[in-house]
Amino acid sequence: MIGNTSTFSKVLAKCITLLVFINLTSGQISYQEPFYRGATEAKLTDGGYEGVVVAISPQVPEDEQLITRITEVFMNFSNYLHQATEQRAYLKEVRILIPATWAEDPSYESAVSERFEESDIRIDFPPEERTPSKNLPYTSKPTFCGSQGFYIHLTPEYLKNENTALLYGSYEKVLAHEWAHYRWGVFDEYPRPLSDDPHFYQASSGFIEGTRCTISITGTEKILLK
Ligand SMILES: *[C@@H]1O[C@H](CO)[C@@H](O)[C@H](O)[C@H]1NC(C)=O
């Protein structure tokens, strides 16, 4: 346990700004991967990511509760990221982009540069090919190790239904994992679910090795969160 959780929560509750934007320009969106990509403009300044865009797909019906859940989940994720990175990073500003078809609210601002196709996190129904584990969060990352991915995909069901979500672990840990893929370009150190990734391979030594992280990196066990 590093530091004091309640202190972090208090500070971050003040620092994190959640803005809701309405997508005025929404027309047809192209679902043709990989021709569109998240473009993140999110900048890291003094440990705070600003301009992180969480966009709700125009396919998702209006749902106030979804906005509330996004807010809660991302606040907690920010706290967790702050602790897990030993205070190096947290989410300072998250912009929630909602579809143009949803009701107006005086607290919303009009989207200027935010677009679903260029958002960091997409809230959308699962693509058809993912039927076996349709609510499993994933990151589209057809890019090299160390380079940013395209976007993180979360389903409305995943955000709203804790029983569904907790099958995959706590929200904050799952999001930190996906954030590492997306923003830092880290690959899984195990065969990706639903992929043809091999579970074993023949190493240059001639021995058969499991797909896992290297054993040449040693570490000490440290509990960051209770
Ligand atoms: C956020 O964290 C608080 C405090 O740990 C917890 O009670 C709450 O259930 C969490 N919310 C979500 C959506 O994970």
The ligand as a Gaussian input file, in Angstrom:
#p B3LYP/6-31G(d) Opt

LIG

0 1
 C      -15.282000       3.600000      -7.369000
 O      -14.545000       3.511000      -6.169000
 C      -15.340000       3.540000      -5.004000
 C      -14.406000       3.595000      -3.814000
 O      -13.462000       2.560000      -3.851000
 C      -16.258000       2.316000      -5.000000
 O      -17.090000       2.331000      -3.861000
 C      -17.115000       2.332000      -6.251000
 O      -17.890000       1.161000      -6.323000
 C      -16.249000       2.427000      -7.484000
 N      -17.101000       2.595000      -8.648000
 C      -16.926000       1.885000      -9.747000
 C      -17.889000       2.165000     -10.829000
 O      -16.037000       1.063000      -9.898000

